[in-house]
Amino acid sequence: MSGSGQRRWGWHQLRSGWAERVVAAAQVRGHDLVLDLGAGSGALTRPLAGAAGRVLAVELHPGRSRALRAAMADEHAVSVRDGDVLTMPLPGRRFRVVANPPYAIGAQLVRRLTSRSSAMVRADLVLPRWMVHRYLNSPPRGFTAAAGLHVPASAFRPAPRSDSAVLVLRRTRPMRRRR
């Protein structure tokens, strides 16, 4: 396996109590389509299933996605897909993101989600605190950036080197109509 593959699969699993806090703070509604990008074993997918109208969980690692698909088999509002969050097609209709993506792809993922062609209206992303502060100082064009929950390193298995926070991005510009 190449180094970039290992980096992309880098994984800090959010403990269930913290995942529930992240989902509660995201204020997901019953009509929302929510993407859990880098879903891992489903720490966020499970509480999202009870809050959102539809959940699309995407995981690159085949073993994790297979296990998550089996665990969520009875949840009709949840679809689990194998895939790379940086290349998979994004929904053409309004969607939200609540995710704990691999930190190594955080900036690339934010760029993709906030591109002019994206229909994302809000994202709650668990990222390293330093990265969240970077976006607070310079939010993506057409979005506001706010700091959500502080998530200590101890909230993960294995613990990352430093604390994290939730970056909350909200669309401010109207979405472009698709032809």
Protein Blocks (a to p, Z undefined) as FASTA:
>chain_A
ZZklmmmmgccdddfklmmmmmmmnopafkbccddehklnommmmmmmmmmmbdcdddfb
lmlmmmmmmmmmmmmkbccdeddfklpccdfbdcdddddddfklmmmmmmmmmmmkbccf
bdcddddfklmmmmmmmccehiacdddddddfklpccddfbdcdddddddfbdcdddZZ
